[in-house]
């Protein structure tokens, strides 16, 4: 499960939207399937994504690549603002 938390509503935060879309594209290439996506019900500034990894166990190296993908997605999103 992944979480993101912004200072503004997700639907108004272009950086968060771009980052999530970038994650979706990267996960697709890695064979990671998005099972669900949601926003907190009150402020709508926190998002969460539930993902399913391929049938094999994710090793430390693959987990590190996923972590890097998340950081890279936010870096790219900030540059596109």
Secondary structure, DSSP 8 states (H G I E B T S, - for coil): -EEEE-SS-GGG-HHHHHHHHHHHHHHHHHT-EEEEEEE-SSS--EEEEEEE--SS---HHHHHHHHHHHHHHHHHHHHH-
